[in-house]
Amino acid sequence: MNEPAEPIPVTRDVDWGTAKLLPDVDRPRAWLLTVEGSPQSYVDLDDPTHLEFEYAQRVAHVLDAAAEPDRPLDVLHLGGGALTLPRYVAATRPGSRQRVVEADRGLIALVTEHLPLRHGSGIEVIAGDARGELEAAPAASADVIVADVFGGSRVPAHLTSLEYARAAARVLRPHGHYAANLADGAPFTFLRSQVATFAEVFAHVCLIAEPQMLRGRRFGNAILVASHAELPVAALARRAAADAFPARVEHGPALERFAAGAGPVHDAEAVGSPEPPGGAFSVG
């Protein structure tokens, strides 16, 4: 009896560079997606609830706390990658309606071919610019907006401004949550400006990140969460503290101190997130 062939890596030129799908030797149907050497997504086709990346776990905490367990959500994902978080929502909240906006058509084709969605997932993937699709979305149409958009290793400037934050606020329902994966390091000029920008639009803002990152000891990811409604800070803090790499939730006066002196940025002066130090996010 022939044993199943071992999965082999896939390399393909996509719109924004060279993408690779690398099999995980420890999990039979799990794959790491990289673009230009930077990790973009990790997907286990057999277990969509397995989240390998810490930032994905922290966004999942926001999704888990956004409503009572099992309740379907309407989610708008800005940035698709290998669709890790849409798959997670489909598995944990069956019946959810999800729309994913991904600018890289070649990447969509690669993921569709090699990492297909389960039948009846409720996930719609469209090719387009995240800002443009956000501005075209109906008002009060999303329970959660997840922003995980990187051009290379940087968050694009047009997804960091006050005008962008206002567009997100328009699309969210009154109790909706906005969650963005951001990256920065000391002195946190970019991250502080993002807190100030979203605090200008939303009544409640918090950051989820590892303590060492927030102390400026290393470059890393932070999840910015914003809502017009009071955020489930205690629930988020419990979940983040229980992670393999524990994180904390910065909010209230502590977050105000973190962002002190920073002001909101408009489209005219917006800049993308800083380029990570060499090797910070690269693979191979």
Long-range contacts (C-beta under 8 A, 24 or more apart in sequence): 7-31, 10-110, 10-114, 12-106, 12-110, 13-106, 14-104, 14-105, 14-106, 14-107, 14-109, 14-110, 15-103, 15-104, 15-105, 15-106, 15-107, 16-103, 16-104, 16-107, 16-151, 16-152, 17-152, 19-106, 19-107, 19-110, 21-110, 21-114, 21-115, 22-283, 31-82, 31-114, 31-115, 32-283, 33-81, 33-82, 33-111, 34-283, 34-284, 35-104, 35-107, 35-152, 36-152, 37-282, 37-283, 37-284, 38-150, 38-152, 38-153, 38-281, 38-282, 38-283, 39-281, 39-283, 40-81, 40-82, 40-150, 41-81, 41-82, 41-83, 41-84, 42-82, 42-84, 43-82, 43-83, 43-84, 43-87, 43-115, 45-115, 48-84, 48-87, 48-88, 48-90, 48-91, 49-88, 49-91, 49-92, 51-84, 51-88, 53-84, 54-210, 54-221, 54-243, 54-244, 54-245, 54-247, 55-181, 55-221, 55-223, 56-84, 56-85, 56-88, 57-243, 58-208, 58-221, 58-223, 58-240, 58-243, 58-247, 59-85, 59-146, 59-148, 59-179, 59-181, 59-223, 60-85, 60-88, 61-208, 61-235, 61-236, 61-239, 61-240, 62-144, 62-177, 62-179, 62-208, 62-223, 62-225, 62-236, 63-88, 63-89, 63-92, 63-93, 63-144, 63-146, 63-179, 64-92, 64-239, 65-232, 65-235, 65-236, 65-239, 66-143, 66-144, 66-176, 66-177, 67-93, 67-143, 70-94, 72-96, 72-97, 73-97, 73-143, 73-144, 74-98, 74-141, 74-142, 74-143, 74-144, 75-99, 75-142, 75-143, 75-144, 75-145, 75-146, 76-101, 76-134, 76-137, 76-141, 76-142, 76-144, 76-145, 76-146, 76-171, 77-101, 77-145, 77-146, 77-148, 78-130, 78-133, 78-134, 78-145, 78-146, 78-147, 78-148, 78-149, 78-159, 79-130, 79-146, 79-147, 79-148, 79-149, 79-150, 80-107, 80-108, 80-111, 80-125, 81-107, 81-111, 81-148, 82-111, 82-115, 83-111, 83-115, 83-117, 83-123, 83-125, 85-146, 85-148, 86-121, 86-123, 87-117, 87-118, 87-121, 87-123, 90-117, 90-118, 90-121, 90-122, 90-123, 95-122, 96-122, 97-122, 98-122, 98-123, 98-124, 99-124, 99-126, 99-137, 100-124, 100-125, 100-126, 101-126, 101-128, 101-129, 101-130, 101-133, 101-134, 102-126, 102-127, 102-128, 103-127, 103-128, 103-129, 103-130, 103-149, 130-156, 130-159, 131-158, 131-159, 131-164, 131-167, 134-164, 134-167, 134-168, 134-171, 135-167, 137-171, 138-171, 139-170, 139-171, 140-170, 140-171, 140-172, 140-173, 140-174, 141-171, 141-173, 142-171, 142-172, 142-173, 142-176, 143-172, 143-173, 143-175, 143-176, 143-177, 144-172, 144-176, 144-177, 144-178, 144-179, 145-171, 145-172, 145-176, 145-177, 145-178, 145-179, 146-179, 146-180, 147-178, 147-179, 147-180, 147-181, 148-180, 148-181, 150-183, 151-272, 153-183, 153-275, 153-276, 153-280, 153-281, 154-183, 154-272, 154-273, 154-274, 154-275, 155-180, 155-182, 155-183, 155-272, 155-273, 156-272, 157-270, 157-271, 157-272, 158-267, 158-270, 160-190, 160-193, 160-194, 160-197, 160-265, 160-270, 160-271, 160-272, 160-273, 161-197, 161-265, 161-266, 161-267, 161-270, 162-197, 162-200, 162-201, 162-264, 162-265, 162-266, 162-267, 163-266, 163-267, 164-267, 165-197, 165-198, 165-200, 165-201, 165-202, 165-226, 165-264, 166-201, 168-201, 168-226, 169-201, 169-202, 169-228, 172-227, 172-228, 174-228, 174-229, 175-227, 175-228, 175-229, 176-227, 176-228, 176-229, 177-225, 177-226, 177-227, 177-231, 178-202, 178-224, 178-225, 178-226, 178-227, 179-223, 179-224, 179-225, 180-223, 180-224, 181-221, 181-223, 182-221, 182-222, 182-223, 182-224, 182-273, 183-219, 183-220, 183-221, 183-222, 183-273, 183-274, 183-276, 183-281, 184-219, 184-220, 184-222, 184-273, 184-274, 185-213, 185-216, 185-218, 185-219, 185-220, 185-274, 185-276, 185-277, 186-216, 186-217, 187-216, 188-216, 188-258, 189-262, 189-274, 190-271, 190-273, 190-274, 191-222, 191-224, 192-258, 192-259, 192-261, 192-262, 193-262, 193-263, 193-264, 193-265, 194-224, 195-224, 195-255, 195-258, 195-259, 195-262, 196-259, 196-262, 196-263, 196-264, 196-265, 197-264, 197-265, 198-224, 198-226, 199-226, 199-259, 199-264, 200-264, 201-226, 202-226, 202-227, 202-228, 203-227, 203-228, 203-229, 204-228, 204-229, 204-230, 204-231, 204-251, 205-231, 205-251, 205-255, 206-231, 206-233, 206-236, 206-249, 206-250, 206-251, 206-255, 207-249, 207-250, 207-251, 207-255, 207-258, 208-236, 208-240, 208-247, 208-248, 208-249, 208-250, 209-247, 209-248, 209-250, 210-245, 210-246, 210-247, 210-248, 211-246, 211-247, 211-248, 214-248, 214-250, 214-258, 219-276, 219-277, 219-280, 220-280
